[in-house]
Amino acid sequence: MEFFEYKNVVLETPNSLEAEAYRKLELNIRIQAIDDELKVIQTTSPTPKDGKTTTAINLAAVYSERGLKVLIIDFDLRKPKIHRAFKVANEIGFYDYIVEDKNIDDLIIKHESKIDLLLSGNRISTPNIVLQANKTKNMLDRLKERYDIIIVDSPPVLSVTDAFIISEIVDGVIFVVAYNQTKKEDAKNALTQLQDTEVNILGTVFANVDPKKNRYSYDYYYRREDEDED
């Protein structure tokens, strides 16, 4: 069985147009939140395979190259992917903190990319309950004291309720749709649901864009949710 291979273009091809697009994304987030504390950023999407995990790892790499201390948390507990993106074993992680009461410091992986990882570990049967637990919130509060930026990869909006639960404990949400792939109705439905819960949507990212072939899409790789739509 073959798995999708996640590309971290910021690390692998730092001078590419694709890598520069992620730097523009980070700059736009920074400008938008210039007067606000923005330490925990969630990535989500309408449906699976829309590019949320790829966005998470590349955005983390941009923060890391700026010299910030960065942590990625895999809160897609039903279908975790961060371990695959960084090519590490998913042997320890959030499960061990919740179920085994392990010290969180012993569960964080210091990756060679200079991006720290908190993986999911073993599968948790009730992610929606665990994510709402005070123990989870307390963990995040402690980690915010140690890291400059925390990127949280979460499940798709239309799949389960987890993304909405996570959005209540983060500072902002990046909404990712796959260019020429995500169904328009799915994107609208998911975005409406997020807006109805009054989460802080930082903007929308169009994933799977080839800037060499579509300059317009590259120029508008990121857009604020308060911009007028056609």
PyMOL CGO cylinders between C-alpha atoms (Angstrom):
from pymol import cmd
from pymol.cgo import CYLINDER

trace = [
    CYLINDER, 0.00, 0.00, 0.00, 1.44, 3.37, -1.05, 0.3, 1, 1, 1, 1, 1, 1,
    CYLINDER, 1.44, 3.37, -1.05, 1.02, 6.48, 1.05, 0.3, 1, 1, 1, 1, 1, 1,
    CYLINDER, 1.02, 6.48, 1.05, 0.89, 10.07, -0.09, 0.3, 1, 1, 1, 1, 1, 1,
    CYLINDER, 0.89, 10.07, -0.09, 4.27, 11.75, 0.35, 0.3, 1, 1, 1, 1, 1, 1,
    CYLINDER, 4.27, 11.75, 0.35, 4.05, 15.17, 1.94, 0.3, 1, 1, 1, 1, 1, 1,
    CYLINDER, 4.05, 15.17, 1.94, 6.36, 17.83, 0.52, 0.3, 1, 1, 1, 1, 1, 1,
    CYLINDER, 6.36, 17.83, 0.52, 7.89, 20.47, 2.74, 0.3, 1, 1, 1, 1, 1, 1,
    CYLINDER, 7.89, 20.47, 2.74, 9.00, 22.83, -0.01, 0.3, 1, 1, 1, 1, 1, 1,
    CYLINDER, 9.00, 22.83, -0.01, 10.26, 25.41, 2.51, 0.3, 1, 1, 1, 1, 1, 1,
    CYLINDER, 10.26, 25.41, 2.51, 12.85, 22.87, 3.68, 0.3, 1, 1, 1, 1, 1, 1,
    CYLINDER, 12.85, 22.87, 3.68, 13.43, 20.93, 0.46, 0.3, 1, 1, 1, 1, 1, 1,
    CYLINDER, 13.43, 20.93, 0.46, 13.35, 23.72, -2.16, 0.3, 1, 1, 1, 1, 1, 1,
    CYLINDER, 13.35, 23.72, -2.16, 13.64, 26.96, -0.16, 0.3, 1, 1, 1, 1, 1, 1,
    CYLINDER, 13.64, 26.96, -0.16, 14.21, 29.15, -3.22, 0.3, 1, 1, 1, 1, 1, 1,
    CYLINDER, 14.21, 29.15, -3.22, 11.13, 27.91, -5.10, 0.3, 1, 1, 1, 1, 1, 1,
    CYLINDER, 11.13, 27.91, -5.10, 8.01, 29.92, -5.84, 0.3, 1, 1, 1, 1, 1, 1,
    CYLINDER, 8.01, 29.92, -5.84, 6.03, 27.42, -3.79, 0.3, 1, 1, 1, 1, 1, 1,
    CYLINDER, 6.03, 27.42, -3.79, 8.20, 28.05, -0.72, 0.3, 1, 1, 1, 1, 1, 1,
    CYLINDER, 8.20, 28.05, -0.72, 7.85, 31.79, -1.21, 0.3, 1, 1, 1, 1, 1, 1,
    CYLINDER, 7.85, 31.79, -1.21, 4.07, 31.41, -1.24, 0.3, 1, 1, 1, 1, 1, 1,
    CYLINDER, 4.07, 31.41, -1.24, 4.18, 29.94, 2.26, 0.3, 1, 1, 1, 1, 1, 1,
    CYLINDER, 4.18, 29.94, 2.26, 6.37, 32.84, 3.38, 0.3, 1, 1, 1, 1, 1, 1,
    CYLINDER, 6.37, 32.84, 3.38, 3.72, 35.22, 2.05, 0.3, 1, 1, 1, 1, 1, 1,
    CYLINDER, 3.72, 35.22, 2.05, 1.12, 33.29, 4.01, 0.3, 1, 1, 1, 1, 1, 1,
    CYLINDER, 1.12, 33.29, 4.01, 3.12, 33.69, 7.22, 0.3, 1, 1, 1, 1, 1, 1,
    CYLINDER, 3.12, 33.69, 7.22, 3.64, 37.40, 6.54, 0.3, 1, 1, 1, 1, 1, 1,
    CYLINDER, 3.64, 37.40, 6.54, -0.07, 37.94, 5.97, 0.3, 1, 1, 1, 1, 1, 1,
    CYLINDER, -0.07, 37.94, 5.97, -0.88, 36.16, 9.22, 0.3, 1, 1, 1, 1, 1, 1,
    CYLINDER, -0.88, 36.16, 9.22, 1.68, 38.25, 11.07, 0.3, 1, 1, 1, 1, 1, 1,
    CYLINDER, 1.68, 38.25, 11.07, 0.33, 41.52, 9.68, 0.3, 1, 1, 1, 1, 1, 1,
    CYLINDER, 0.33, 41.52, 9.68, -3.26, 40.57, 10.42, 0.3, 1, 1, 1, 1, 1, 1,
    CYLINDER, -3.26, 40.57, 10.42, -2.45, 39.69, 14.03, 0.3, 1, 1, 1, 1, 1, 1,
    CYLINDER, -2.45, 39.69, 14.03, -0.01, 42.52, 14.67, 0.3, 1, 1, 1, 1, 1, 1,
    CYLINDER, -0.01, 42.52, 14.67, -1.91, 43.69, 17.78, 0.3, 1, 1, 1, 1, 1, 1,
    CYLINDER, -1.91, 43.69, 17.78, -3.02, 40.24, 18.95, 0.3, 1, 1, 1, 1, 1, 1,
    CYLINDER, -3.02, 40.24, 18.95, -1.27, 37.30, 20.58, 0.3, 1, 1, 1, 1, 1, 1,
    CYLINDER, -1.27, 37.30, 20.58, -1.26, 34.57, 17.98, 0.3, 1, 1, 1, 1, 1, 1,
    CYLINDER, -1.26, 34.57, 17.98, 0.66, 31.56, 19.27, 0.3, 1, 1, 1, 1, 1, 1,
    CYLINDER, 0.66, 31.56, 19.27, -1.56, 28.59, 18.40, 0.3, 1, 1, 1, 1, 1, 1,
    CYLINDER, -1.56, 28.59, 18.40, -2.70, 28.20, 14.79, 0.3, 1, 1, 1, 1, 1, 1,
    CYLINDER, -2.70, 28.20, 14.79, -5.02, 25.44, 13.62, 0.3, 1, 1, 1, 1, 1, 1,
    CYLINDER, -5.02, 25.44, 13.62, -5.09, 24.09, 10.07, 0.3, 1, 1, 1, 1, 1, 1,
    CYLINDER, -5.09, 24.09, 10.07, -8.26, 22.44, 8.80, 0.3, 1, 1, 1, 1, 1, 1,
    CYLINDER, -8.26, 22.44, 8.80, -10.11, 21.88, 5.53, 0.3, 1, 1, 1, 1, 1, 1,
    CYLINDER, -10.11, 21.88, 5.53, -13.55, 20.92, 4.25, 0.3, 1, 1, 1, 1, 1, 1,
    CYLINDER, -13.55, 20.92, 4.25, -12.67, 17.33, 3.34, 0.3, 1, 1, 1, 1, 1, 1,
    CYLINDER, -12.67, 17.33, 3.34, -9.69, 14.95, 3.41, 0.3, 1, 1, 1, 1, 1, 1,
    CYLINDER, -9.69, 14.95, 3.41, -6.81, 15.45, 0.95, 0.3, 1, 1, 1, 1, 1, 1,
    CYLINDER, -6.81, 15.45, 0.95, -7.41, 19.20, 0.66, 0.3, 1, 1, 1, 1, 1, 1,
    CYLINDER, -7.41, 19.20, 0.66, -3.86, 20.07, 1.74, 0.3, 1, 1, 1, 1, 1, 1,
    CYLINDER, -3.86, 20.07, 1.74, -4.22, 21.01, 5.41, 0.3, 1, 1, 1, 1, 1, 1,
    CYLINDER, -4.22, 21.01, 5.41, -1.30, 18.87, 6.61, 0.3, 1, 1, 1, 1, 1, 1,
    CYLINDER, -1.30, 18.87, 6.61, 0.99, 20.11, 3.84, 0.3, 1, 1, 1, 1, 1, 1,
    CYLINDER, 0.99, 20.11, 3.84, 0.08, 23.66, 4.80, 0.3, 1, 1, 1, 1, 1, 1,
    CYLINDER, 0.08, 23.66, 4.80, 0.77, 22.91, 8.47, 0.3, 1, 1, 1, 1, 1, 1,
    CYLINDER, 0.77, 22.91, 8.47, 4.27, 21.52, 7.94, 0.3, 1, 1, 1, 1, 1, 1,
    CYLINDER, 4.27, 21.52, 7.94, 5.32, 24.24, 5.49, 0.3, 1, 1, 1, 1, 1, 1,
    CYLINDER, 5.32, 24.24, 5.49, 3.98, 27.05, 7.66, 0.3, 1, 1, 1, 1, 1, 1,
    CYLINDER, 3.98, 27.05, 7.66, 5.86, 25.56, 10.60, 0.3, 1, 1, 1, 1, 1, 1,
    CYLINDER, 5.86, 25.56, 10.60, 9.04, 25.51, 8.51, 0.3, 1, 1, 1, 1, 1, 1,
    CYLINDER, 9.04, 25.51, 8.51, 8.64, 29.21, 7.71, 0.3, 1, 1, 1, 1, 1, 1,
    CYLINDER, 8.64, 29.21, 7.71, 8.34, 30.08, 11.39, 0.3, 1, 1, 1, 1, 1, 1,
    CYLINDER, 8.34, 30.08, 11.39, 11.36, 27.90, 12.13, 0.3, 1, 1, 1, 1, 1, 1,
    CYLINDER, 11.36, 27.90, 12.13, 13.54, 29.59, 9.50, 0.3, 1, 1, 1, 1, 1, 1,
    CYLINDER, 13.54, 29.59, 9.50, 12.65, 32.91, 11.14, 0.3, 1, 1, 1, 1, 1, 1,
    CYLINDER, 12.65, 32.91, 11.14, 14.37, 31.59, 14.25, 0.3, 1, 1, 1, 1, 1, 1,
    CYLINDER, 14.37, 31.59, 14.25, 11.22, 30.92, 16.27, 0.3, 1, 1, 1, 1, 1, 1,
    CYLINDER, 11.22, 30.92, 16.27, 10.73, 27.88, 18.50, 0.3, 1, 1, 1, 1, 1, 1,
    CYLINDER, 10.73, 27.88, 18.50, 8.02, 25.84, 16.76, 0.3, 1, 1, 1, 1, 1, 1,
    CYLINDER, 8.02, 25.84, 16.76, 5.90, 22.86, 17.73, 0.3, 1, 1, 1, 1, 1, 1,
    CYLINDER, 5.90, 22.86, 17.73, 3.47, 20.89, 15.57, 0.3, 1, 1, 1, 1, 1, 1,
    CYLINDER, 3.47, 20.89, 15.57, 0.71, 18.99, 17.36, 0.3, 1, 1, 1, 1, 1, 1,
    CYLINDER, 0.71, 18.99, 17.36, -1.13, 16.24, 15.52, 0.3, 1, 1, 1, 1, 1, 1,
    CYLINDER, -1.13, 16.24, 15.52, -4.71, 16.57, 16.74, 0.3, 1, 1, 1, 1, 1, 1,
    CYLINDER, -4.71, 16.57, 16.74, -6.08, 14.65, 13.77, 0.3, 1, 1, 1, 1, 1, 1,
    CYLINDER, -6.08, 14.65, 13.77, -6.42, 11.79, 16.21, 0.3, 1, 1, 1, 1, 1, 1,
    CYLINDER, -6.42, 11.79, 16.21, -8.55, 9.57, 13.98, 0.3, 1, 1, 1, 1, 1, 1,
    CYLINDER, -8.55, 9.57, 13.98, -6.25, 9.72, 10.96, 0.3, 1, 1, 1, 1, 1, 1,
    CYLINDER, -6.25, 9.72, 10.96, -2.90, 11.16, 12.09, 0.3, 1, 1, 1, 1, 1, 1,
    CYLINDER, -2.90, 11.16, 12.09, -0.47, 12.24, 9.38, 0.3, 1, 1, 1, 1, 1, 1,
    CYLINDER, -0.47, 12.24, 9.38, 2.29, 14.36, 10.91, 0.3, 1, 1, 1, 1, 1, 1,
    CYLINDER, 2.29, 14.36, 10.91, 4.49, 11.33, 11.59, 0.3, 1, 1, 1, 1, 1, 1,
    CYLINDER, 4.49, 11.33, 11.59, 4.28, 10.40, 7.91, 0.3, 1, 1, 1, 1, 1, 1,
    CYLINDER, 4.28, 10.40, 7.91, 5.07, 13.95, 6.84, 0.3, 1, 1, 1, 1, 1, 1,
    CYLINDER, 5.07, 13.95, 6.84, 8.27, 13.91, 8.94, 0.3, 1, 1, 1, 1, 1, 1,
    CYLINDER, 8.27, 13.91, 8.94, 9.03, 10.22, 8.35, 0.3, 1, 1, 1, 1, 1, 1,
    CYLINDER, 9.03, 10.22, 8.35, 9.10, 9.20, 12.00, 0.3, 1, 1, 1, 1, 1, 1,
    CYLINDER, 9.10, 9.20, 12.00, 7.40, 6.38, 13.89, 0.3, 1, 1, 1, 1, 1, 1,
    CYLINDER, 7.40, 6.38, 13.89, 4.14, 7.22, 15.63, 0.3, 1, 1, 1, 1, 1, 1,
    CYLINDER, 4.14, 7.22, 15.63, 5.07, 5.31, 18.77, 0.3, 1, 1, 1, 1, 1, 1,
    CYLINDER, 5.07, 5.31, 18.77, 4.59, 7.93, 21.46, 0.3, 1, 1, 1, 1, 1, 1,
    CYLINDER, 4.59, 7.93, 21.46, 2.54, 11.09, 21.69, 0.3, 1, 1, 1, 1, 1, 1,
    CYLINDER, 2.54, 11.09, 21.69, -0.68, 12.62, 22.93, 0.3, 1, 1, 1, 1, 1, 1,
    CYLINDER, -0.68, 12.62, 22.93, -2.18, 9.23, 23.81, 0.3, 1, 1, 1, 1, 1, 1,
    CYLINDER, -2.18, 9.23, 23.81, 0.59, 8.62, 26.33, 0.3, 1, 1, 1, 1, 1, 1,
    CYLINDER, 0.59, 8.62, 26.33, -0.04, 11.99, 27.97, 0.3, 1, 1, 1, 1, 1, 1,
    CYLINDER, -0.04, 11.99, 27.97, -3.80, 11.42, 28.24, 0.3, 1, 1, 1, 1, 1, 1,
    CYLINDER, -3.80, 11.42, 28.24, -4.01, 7.71, 28.98, 0.3, 1, 1, 1, 1, 1, 1,
    CYLINDER, -4.01, 7.71, 28.98, -0.65, 6.84, 30.53, 0.3, 1, 1, 1, 1, 1, 1,
    CYLINDER, -0.65, 6.84, 30.53, -0.19, 10.17, 32.32, 0.3, 1, 1, 1, 1, 1, 1,
    CYLINDER, -0.19, 10.17, 32.32, 3.31, 10.56, 30.90, 0.3, 1, 1, 1, 1, 1, 1,
    CYLINDER, 3.31, 10.56, 30.90, 5.24, 13.81, 31.20, 0.3, 1, 1, 1, 1, 1, 1,
    CYLINDER, 5.24, 13.81, 31.20, 4.68, 15.88, 28.07, 0.3, 1, 1, 1, 1, 1, 1,
    CYLINDER, 4.68, 15.88, 28.07, 8.40, 16.71, 27.87, 0.3, 1, 1, 1, 1, 1, 1,
    CYLINDER, 8.40, 16.71, 27.87, 9.16, 13.03, 27.35, 0.3, 1, 1, 1, 1, 1, 1,
    CYLINDER, 9.16, 13.03, 27.35, 6.74, 12.79, 24.43, 0.3, 1, 1, 1, 1, 1, 1,
    CYLINDER, 6.74, 12.79, 24.43, 7.92, 15.69, 22.25, 0.3, 1, 1, 1, 1, 1, 1,
    CYLINDER, 7.92, 15.69, 22.25, 10.19, 14.67, 19.38, 0.3, 1, 1, 1, 1, 1, 1,
    CYLINDER, 10.19, 14.67, 19.38, 13.11, 16.97, 18.60, 0.3, 1, 1, 1, 1, 1, 1,
    CYLINDER, 13.11, 16.97, 18.60, 13.20, 16.60, 14.82, 0.3, 1, 1, 1, 1, 1, 1,
    CYLINDER, 13.20, 16.60, 14.82, 16.26, 17.30, 12.68, 0.3, 1, 1, 1, 1, 1, 1,
    CYLINDER, 16.26, 17.30, 12.68, 14.27, 19.97, 10.84, 0.3, 1, 1, 1, 1, 1, 1,
    CYLINDER, 14.27, 19.97, 10.84, 14.38, 22.03, 14.08, 0.3, 1, 1, 1, 1, 1, 1,
    CYLINDER, 14.38, 22.03, 14.08, 10.61, 21.67, 14.30, 0.3, 1, 1, 1, 1, 1, 1,
    CYLINDER, 10.61, 21.67, 14.30, 9.40, 19.88, 17.44, 0.3, 1, 1, 1, 1, 1, 1,
    CYLINDER, 9.40, 19.88, 17.44, 6.63, 17.30, 17.08, 0.3, 1, 1, 1, 1, 1, 1,
    CYLINDER, 6.63, 17.30, 17.08, 3.90, 16.07, 19.38, 0.3, 1, 1, 1, 1, 1, 1,
    CYLINDER, 3.90, 16.07, 19.38, 2.43, 13.10, 17.56, 0.3, 1, 1, 1, 1, 1, 1,
    CYLINDER, 2.43, 13.10, 17.56, -0.87, 11.37, 18.27, 0.3, 1, 1, 1, 1, 1, 1,
    CYLINDER, -0.87, 11.37, 18.27, 0.60, 8.08, 19.48, 0.3, 1, 1, 1, 1, 1, 1,
    CYLINDER, 0.60, 8.08, 19.48, -1.84, 5.18, 19.81, 0.3, 1, 1, 1, 1, 1, 1,
    CYLINDER, -1.84, 5.18, 19.81, -5.40, 5.70, 18.65, 0.3, 1, 1, 1, 1, 1, 1,
    CYLINDER, -5.40, 5.70, 18.65, -7.82, 7.22, 21.15, 0.3, 1, 1, 1, 1, 1, 1,
    CYLINDER, -7.82, 7.22, 21.15, -11.35, 5.81, 20.91, 0.3, 1, 1, 1, 1, 1, 1,
    CYLINDER, -11.35, 5.81, 20.91, -13.12, 9.04, 21.92, 0.3, 1, 1, 1, 1, 1, 1,
    CYLINDER, -13.12, 9.04, 21.92, -11.17, 11.99, 20.46, 0.3, 1, 1, 1, 1, 1, 1,
    CYLINDER, -11.17, 11.99, 20.46, -14.09, 14.40, 20.80, 0.3, 1, 1, 1, 1, 1, 1,
    CYLINDER, -14.09, 14.40, 20.80, -14.25, 13.82, 24.57, 0.3, 1, 1, 1, 1, 1, 1,
    CYLINDER, -14.25, 13.82, 24.57, -10.50, 13.92, 25.11, 0.3, 1, 1, 1, 1, 1, 1,
    CYLINDER, -10.50, 13.92, 25.11, -10.04, 17.14, 23.13, 0.3, 1, 1, 1, 1, 1, 1,
    CYLINDER, -10.04, 17.14, 23.13, -12.54, 18.91, 25.40, 0.3, 1, 1, 1, 1, 1, 1,
    CYLINDER, -12.54, 18.91, 25.40, -10.86, 17.72, 28.58, 0.3, 1, 1, 1, 1, 1, 1,
    CYLINDER, -10.86, 17.72, 28.58, -9.25, 20.20, 30.95, 0.3, 1, 1, 1, 1, 1, 1,
    CYLINDER, -9.25, 20.20, 30.95, -6.12, 18.08, 30.79, 0.3, 1, 1, 1, 1, 1, 1,
    CYLINDER, -6.12, 18.08, 30.79, -5.80, 18.89, 27.08, 0.3, 1, 1, 1, 1, 1, 1,
    CYLINDER, -5.80, 18.89, 27.08, -6.32, 22.61, 27.66, 0.3, 1, 1, 1, 1, 1, 1,
    CYLINDER, -6.32, 22.61, 27.66, -3.81, 22.63, 30.50, 0.3, 1, 1, 1, 1, 1, 1,
    CYLINDER, -3.81, 22.63, 30.50, -1.26, 20.90, 28.28, 0.3, 1, 1, 1, 1, 1, 1,
    CYLINDER, -1.26, 20.90, 28.28, -1.70, 23.51, 25.59, 0.3, 1, 1, 1, 1, 1, 1,
    CYLINDER, -1.70, 23.51, 25.59, -1.38, 26.35, 28.09, 0.3, 1, 1, 1, 1, 1, 1,
    CYLINDER, -1.38, 26.35, 28.09, 1.93, 24.94, 29.33, 0.3, 1, 1, 1, 1, 1, 1,
    CYLINDER, 1.93, 24.94, 29.33, 3.25, 24.45, 25.82, 0.3, 1, 1, 1, 1, 1, 1,
    CYLINDER, 3.25, 24.45, 25.82, 2.36, 28.04, 24.91, 0.3, 1, 1, 1, 1, 1, 1,
    CYLINDER, 2.36, 28.04, 24.91, 4.81, 29.17, 27.56, 0.3, 1, 1, 1, 1, 1, 1,
    CYLINDER, 4.81, 29.17, 27.56, 7.62, 27.18, 25.95, 0.3, 1, 1, 1, 1, 1, 1,
    CYLINDER, 7.62, 27.18, 25.95, 7.05, 27.79, 22.25, 0.3, 1, 1, 1, 1, 1, 1,
    CYLINDER, 7.05, 27.79, 22.25, 6.80, 30.88, 20.09, 0.3, 1, 1, 1, 1, 1, 1,
    CYLINDER, 6.80, 30.88, 20.09, 4.38, 29.21, 17.66, 0.3, 1, 1, 1, 1, 1, 1,
    CYLINDER, 4.38, 29.21, 17.66, 2.31, 26.03, 17.85, 0.3, 1, 1, 1, 1, 1, 1,
    CYLINDER, 2.31, 26.03, 17.85, 0.73, 24.63, 14.69, 0.3, 1, 1, 1, 1, 1, 1,
    CYLINDER, 0.73, 24.63, 14.69, -2.19, 22.26, 15.29, 0.3, 1, 1, 1, 1, 1, 1,
    CYLINDER, -2.19, 22.26, 15.29, -3.18, 19.92, 12.47, 0.3, 1, 1, 1, 1, 1, 1,
    CYLINDER, -3.18, 19.92, 12.47, -6.84, 18.99, 12.90, 0.3, 1, 1, 1, 1, 1, 1,
    CYLINDER, -6.84, 18.99, 12.90, -9.41, 16.82, 11.09, 0.3, 1, 1, 1, 1, 1, 1,
    CYLINDER, -9.41, 16.82, 11.09, -11.51, 18.15, 8.19, 0.3, 1, 1, 1, 1, 1, 1,
    CYLINDER, -11.51, 18.15, 8.19, -14.57, 20.19, 9.13, 0.3, 1, 1, 1, 1, 1, 1,
    CYLINDER, -14.57, 20.19, 9.13, -17.14, 18.06, 7.32, 0.3, 1, 1, 1, 1, 1, 1,
    CYLINDER, -17.14, 18.06, 7.32, -15.86, 14.73, 8.63, 0.3, 1, 1, 1, 1, 1, 1,
    CYLINDER, -15.86, 14.73, 8.63, -16.20, 14.99, 12.43, 0.3, 1, 1, 1, 1, 1, 1,
    CYLINDER, -16.20, 14.99, 12.43, -16.82, 17.59, 15.14, 0.3, 1, 1, 1, 1, 1, 1,
    CYLINDER, -16.82, 17.59, 15.14, -13.19, 17.55, 16.30, 0.3, 1, 1, 1, 1, 1, 1,
    CYLINDER, -13.19, 17.55, 16.30, -12.18, 20.58, 14.23, 0.3, 1, 1, 1, 1, 1, 1,
    CYLINDER, -12.18, 20.58, 14.23, -14.78, 22.75, 15.99, 0.3, 1, 1, 1, 1, 1, 1,
    CYLINDER, -14.78, 22.75, 15.99, -13.70, 21.54, 19.43, 0.3, 1, 1, 1, 1, 1, 1,
    CYLINDER, -13.70, 21.54, 19.43, -10.08, 22.34, 18.64, 0.3, 1, 1, 1, 1, 1, 1,
    CYLINDER, -10.08, 22.34, 18.64, -10.98, 25.78, 17.28, 0.3, 1, 1, 1, 1, 1, 1,
    CYLINDER, -10.98, 25.78, 17.28, -12.13, 26.77, 20.78, 0.3, 1, 1, 1, 1, 1, 1,
    CYLINDER, -12.13, 26.77, 20.78, -8.65, 26.32, 22.27, 0.3, 1, 1, 1, 1, 1, 1,
    CYLINDER, -8.65, 26.32, 22.27, -6.53, 27.91, 19.51, 0.3, 1, 1, 1, 1, 1, 1,
    CYLINDER, -6.53, 27.91, 19.51, -5.87, 31.54, 18.61, 0.3, 1, 1, 1, 1, 1, 1,
    CYLINDER, -5.87, 31.54, 18.61, -6.77, 31.30, 14.94, 0.3, 1, 1, 1, 1, 1, 1,
    CYLINDER, -6.77, 31.30, 14.94, -7.71, 28.95, 12.11, 0.3, 1, 1, 1, 1, 1, 1,
    CYLINDER, -7.71, 28.95, 12.11, -6.27, 28.56, 8.61, 0.3, 1, 1, 1, 1, 1, 1,
    CYLINDER, -6.27, 28.56, 8.61, -8.89, 27.14, 6.24, 0.3, 1, 1, 1, 1, 1, 1,
    CYLINDER, -8.89, 27.14, 6.24, -7.35, 25.11, 3.40, 0.3, 1, 1, 1, 1, 1, 1,
    CYLINDER, -7.35, 25.11, 3.40, -9.03, 24.20, 0.12, 0.3, 1, 1, 1, 1, 1, 1,
    CYLINDER, -9.03, 24.20, 0.12, -7.46, 22.33, -2.77, 0.3, 1, 1, 1, 1, 1, 1,
    CYLINDER, -7.46, 22.33, -2.77, -7.38, 24.38, -5.97, 0.3, 1, 1, 1, 1, 1, 1,
    CYLINDER, -7.38, 24.38, -5.97, -9.43, 22.73, -8.73, 0.3, 1, 1, 1, 1, 1, 1,
    CYLINDER, -9.43, 22.73, -8.73, -10.19, 19.80, -6.42, 0.3, 1, 1, 1, 1, 1, 1,
    CYLINDER, -10.19, 19.80, -6.42, -12.28, 20.76, -3.38, 0.3, 1, 1, 1, 1, 1, 1,
    CYLINDER, -12.28, 20.76, -3.38, -15.95, 20.90, -4.32, 0.3, 1, 1, 1, 1, 1, 1,
    CYLINDER, -15.95, 20.90, -4.32, -17.26, 24.45, -4.15, 0.3, 1, 1, 1, 1, 1, 1,
    CYLINDER, -17.26, 24.45, -4.15, -20.31, 23.37, -2.17, 0.3, 1, 1, 1, 1, 1, 1,
    CYLINDER, -20.31, 23.37, -2.17, -18.13, 21.56, 0.38, 0.3, 1, 1, 1, 1, 1, 1,
    CYLINDER, -18.13, 21.56, 0.38, -15.91, 24.62, 0.79, 0.3, 1, 1, 1, 1, 1, 1,
    CYLINDER, -15.91, 24.62, 0.79, -18.88, 26.93, 1.30, 0.3, 1, 1, 1, 1, 1, 1,
    CYLINDER, -18.88, 26.93, 1.30, -20.60, 24.58, 3.72, 0.3, 1, 1, 1, 1, 1, 1,
    CYLINDER, -20.60, 24.58, 3.72, -17.48, 24.05, 5.83, 0.3, 1, 1, 1, 1, 1, 1,
    CYLINDER, -17.48, 24.05, 5.83, -16.62, 27.74, 5.92, 0.3, 1, 1, 1, 1, 1, 1,
    CYLINDER, -16.62, 27.74, 5.92, -20.18, 28.65, 6.91, 0.3, 1, 1, 1, 1, 1, 1,
    CYLINDER, -20.18, 28.65, 6.91, -20.09, 26.15, 9.77, 0.3, 1, 1, 1, 1, 1, 1,
    CYLINDER, -20.09, 26.15, 9.77, -16.82, 27.63, 11.03, 0.3, 1, 1, 1, 1, 1, 1,
    CYLINDER, -16.82, 27.63, 11.03, -18.15, 31.17, 10.77, 0.3, 1, 1, 1, 1, 1, 1,
    CYLINDER, -18.15, 31.17, 10.77, -21.32, 30.18, 12.63, 0.3, 1, 1, 1, 1, 1, 1,
    CYLINDER, -21.32, 30.18, 12.63, -19.20, 29.06, 15.57, 0.3, 1, 1, 1, 1, 1, 1,
    CYLINDER, -19.20, 29.06, 15.57, -17.48, 32.47, 15.56, 0.3, 1, 1, 1, 1, 1, 1,
    CYLINDER, -17.48, 32.47, 15.56, -13.95, 31.10, 15.40, 0.3, 1, 1, 1, 1, 1, 1,
    CYLINDER, -13.95, 31.10, 15.40, -11.09, 33.39, 14.44, 0.3, 1, 1, 1, 1, 1, 1,
    CYLINDER, -11.09, 33.39, 14.44, -10.57, 32.50, 10.78, 0.3, 1, 1, 1, 1, 1, 1,
    CYLINDER, -10.57, 32.50, 10.78, -7.24, 33.97, 9.74, 0.3, 1, 1, 1, 1, 1, 1,
    CYLINDER, -7.24, 33.97, 9.74, -7.75, 33.28, 6.06, 0.3, 1, 1, 1, 1, 1, 1,
    CYLINDER, -7.75, 33.28, 6.06, -8.04, 30.72, 3.30, 0.3, 1, 1, 1, 1, 1, 1,
    CYLINDER, -8.04, 30.72, 3.30, -5.16, 28.93, 1.62, 0.3, 1, 1, 1, 1, 1, 1,
    CYLINDER, -5.16, 28.93, 1.62, -5.48, 27.49, -1.88, 0.3, 1, 1, 1, 1, 1, 1,
    CYLINDER, -5.48, 27.49, -1.88, -3.41, 24.32, -1.88, 0.3, 1, 1, 1, 1, 1, 1,
    CYLINDER, -3.41, 24.32, -1.88, -2.19, 22.36, -4.91, 0.3, 1, 1, 1, 1, 1, 1,
    CYLINDER, -2.19, 22.36, -4.91, -1.52, 25.55, -6.85, 0.3, 1, 1, 1, 1, 1, 1,
    CYLINDER, -1.52, 25.55, -6.85, 1.32, 25.52, -9.38, 0.3, 1, 1, 1, 1, 1, 1,
    CYLINDER, 1.32, 25.52, -9.38, 2.58, 29.13, -9.42, 0.3, 1, 1, 1, 1, 1, 1,
    CYLINDER, 2.58, 29.13, -9.42, 4.44, 28.50, -12.67, 0.3, 1, 1, 1, 1, 1, 1,
    CYLINDER, 4.44, 28.50, -12.67, 1.21, 27.69, -14.49, 0.3, 1, 1, 1, 1, 1, 1,
    CYLINDER, 1.21, 27.69, -14.49, -1.26, 29.94, -12.72, 0.3, 1, 1, 1, 1, 1, 1,
    CYLINDER, -1.26, 29.94, -12.72, 0.14, 33.29, -11.68, 0.3, 1, 1, 1, 1, 1, 1,
    CYLINDER, 0.14, 33.29, -11.68, -3.23, 34.62, -10.55, 0.3, 1, 1, 1, 1, 1, 1,
    CYLINDER, -3.23, 34.62, -10.55, -3.62, 31.77, -8.09, 0.3, 1, 1, 1, 1, 1, 1,
    CYLINDER, -3.62, 31.77, -8.09, -0.09, 32.33, -6.81, 0.3, 1, 1, 1, 1, 1, 1,
    CYLINDER, -0.09, 32.33, -6.81, -0.68, 36.03, -6.27, 0.3, 1, 1, 1, 1, 1, 1,
    CYLINDER, -0.68, 36.03, -6.27, -3.83, 35.24, -4.31, 0.3, 1, 1, 1, 1, 1, 1,
    CYLINDER, -3.83, 35.24, -4.31, -2.54, 32.18, -2.52, 0.3, 1, 1, 1, 1, 1, 1,
    CYLINDER, -2.54, 32.18, -2.52, -3.88, 33.66, 0.70, 0.3, 1, 1, 1, 1, 1, 1,
    CYLINDER, -3.88, 33.66, 0.70, -7.02, 35.70, 1.22, 0.3, 1, 1, 1, 1, 1, 1,
    CYLINDER, -7.02, 35.70, 1.22, -8.70, 37.27, 4.20, 0.3, 1, 1, 1, 1, 1, 1,
    CYLINDER, -8.70, 37.27, 4.20, -12.24, 36.09, 4.93, 0.3, 1, 1, 1, 1, 1, 1,
    CYLINDER, -12.24, 36.09, 4.93, -13.50, 39.67, 5.00, 0.3, 1, 1, 1, 1, 1, 1,
    CYLINDER, -13.50, 39.67, 5.00, -12.55, 40.32, 1.41, 0.3, 1, 1, 1, 1, 1, 1,
    CYLINDER, -12.55, 40.32, 1.41, -15.39, 40.69, -1.07, 0.3, 1, 1, 1, 1, 1, 1,
    CYLINDER, -15.39, 40.69, -1.07, -16.15, 37.58, -3.10, 0.3, 1, 1, 1, 1, 1, 1,
    CYLINDER, -16.15, 37.58, -3.10, -17.02, 37.63, -6.78, 0.3, 1, 1, 1, 1, 1, 1,
]
cmd.load_cgo(trace, "trace")
